[in-house]
Amino acid sequence: MPMNQQIHLVSRPSTEAVTSNFKLISNETPALQDGQVLVRHHFLSLDPYMRGRMNDTKSYTAPQALNQVMLGGTVGEVVASKNPKFAVGDKVVGMGGWQQYSVVDANQLGALRKVDTTHIPLSAYLGAVGMPGVTAWYGLVKIIEPKAGETMLVSAATGAVGSAFAALSKARGCRTVGIAGGPDKCKYAVDELGFDACIDYKLHKDAASLSQALKDACPDGVDGYFENVGGMVLDAVIQRMNAFGRIAVCGMIAGYDGAPLPLSYPALILTNRLKVQGFIVSEHMEVWPEALKELGTLVATGQLKARESIAQGLEAAPEAFLGLLKGKNFGKQLVKLI
Amino acid sequence: MPMNQQIHLVSRPSTEAVTSNFKLISNETPALQDGQVLVRHHFLSLDPYMRGRMNDTKSYTAPQALNQVMLGGTVGEVVASKNPKFAVGDKVVGMGGWQQYSVVDANQLGALRKVDTTHIPLSAYLGAVGMPGVTAWYGLVKIIEPKAGETMLVSAATGAVGSAFAALSKARGCRTVGIAGGPDKCKYAVDELGFDACIDYKLHKDAASLSQALKDACPDGVDGYFENVGGMVLDAVIQRMNAFGRIAVCGMIAGYDGAPLPLSYPALILTNRLKVQGFIVSEHMEVWPEALKELGTLVATGQLKARESIAQGLEAAPEAFLGLLKGKNFGKQLVKLI
């Protein structure tokens, strides 16, 4: 069996996550048991939710265990199989973690899924046609429930979720506005991702200033908001929500590293009769087939062109992950492992 | 025509509302036109929403105009009629405002409604079998959607809305917990209103302390919360919400007088996949018949025994209203006008 490199979580962050929370380990992959499959990972997905798992606090799932392989989505190729349903050469998506190889009990429901790379690149199954894409789909379709002609807004607009959100929202006839950090991301959002407008939050020192910019970009107000960041951005957006607006809360990355960030004007939930709802996409597996079908079509037909930031080699994963938390990535953050 | 006393709003509060914002005026009631009815008010309802109308800020309705009769719900008796649908002696509920008499164009849809006082006292149509009762019903039934065995929580528990909430929640087989101010109110909530437990928020100096008390009173956590107050209470409650909990936001009386009160931990909306939704009961007239039928039955059968705080005489209204904003009332706040 091949030698395997892994990254373990070896300590928990006190405030900001740092590279020394992680450690690179080498060991041999174990021999396969009946029903198991050995997968060589081509790409590892880095996602903001991983930051939450690094803490030992009450959350929607158990924390990442110390001195174990960091969890994470992976795509790769079957290189050895003791499972009749999987053959060497099959392209698969799974939760292989921060490592080069994984041994998967492929009979376990949902552990490993074969994917077709004829029209869709393998890496897209970690982004637009994967968990981030379905996340955008669920928040938009099931929580926001957009109507044609309404205004939809998303923060972290050029990320994996934001990119998919734009394509899904435009396909429903909505004015679609993004919030992103820096002129390059904003230009890309409008030129490539199909956003009608994109606001650079870095130009604004406070919520009042950002809120004014939102007023200009959303002259009819905001009907649906997909929240990825929280903090100042949420304070700015909630002041622009229309009556009966819907906010799908997917992430609050701005507060992941430090003290809890308050919401300054909760009374607007009442005065504007808003619905604010949090969700975790992995709890809604029933929608994945429908969502993946629409997302796959959007990618295969070029309507969803999701950009990727690719770090090279497993040892680059910690640095790339910390950059993701600071918005240094531009598009879906991946680590290429081959 | 009889002389009429009215209370006008003559100035807007800068922070706290004060009695000098109001002025007592005397004038003659105008002669009736065809279709109009003259109603002598027996009771005026005082409600927290009125504080919002005193401000000249963007909200869900236009502000109360200066130098006009303060708006408000009233019950009374027809004393003169030029409308064939209403006869002298009819008991009616309407929005007569802070005055002794009102002239109502009774052909206007929803302006005046005849009520039956055989089994339900007239004043109840301003409380349990009126707007506050329907408010409790809508938040519980349409937003929280309780399941038997779940834990329901309401703030301002002994008020008109809280009392109705308790009866409706108990009727659905839920553990029902209240939050109120002071030992008398808490005792009354448990002894008379059917609450399983009631927490005195005045015993707690901060959200952490109140949250601990909630943990004891709600050992299985909170599945549904009906929010009337905001501020520290909401901060305490949100830490006790179960996964997939629902918060119906009806009022945030704690912040009505001053600076906006922040929500300290909005990230819990995500980690606990909460739904937080604001509503205004007057926008959901389609549910009123169903809600009033259930509430009327609960009152007529003694399952909903709503207490009233009755101020005597129109001139007592401003003081009683300011007291309501500070929680000095005990039960539904009314002004008796006859």
Interface residues (C-beta under 8 A of the other chain):
Chain A: G52 K58 S59 Y60 G230 L234 A243 V249 C250 G251 M252 G255 P260 L261 P262 L263 S264 Y265 P266 A267 I269 L270 T271 N272 R273 L274 K275 V276 Q277 G278 F279 I280 E283
Chain B: G52 K58 S59 Y60 G230 L234 A243 V249 C250 G251 M252 G255 P260 L261 P262 L263 S264 Y265 P266 A267 I269 L270 T271 N272 R273 L274 K275 V276 Q277 G278 F279 I280 E283
